[in-house]
Amino acid sequence: MARIRIPPQDVPAIDLATGRLTIDWYDTIKALEKLGLLDLADVSTTAPTNGQVMIYDATNKIFAPGAN
């Protein structure tokens, strides 16, 4: 599973002097963009079939394909 560093709460997302995203938050957002669904620990690796959606399975504590 990929680890993504989230900046501390006191690190601003926007640099007020420039109006641009700070480098800490930019790096975090770029790392999040690279994640796939299966990079998450609580998502089943079973492929859904046509018409299925991801639903939470409380027994197994994962998201898995199922009927809506």
Secondary structure, 3 states (H helix, E strand, C coil): CCCCCCCCCCCCCEECCCCEECHHHHHHHHHHHCCCHHHCCCECCCCCCCCCEEEEECCCCEEEEECC
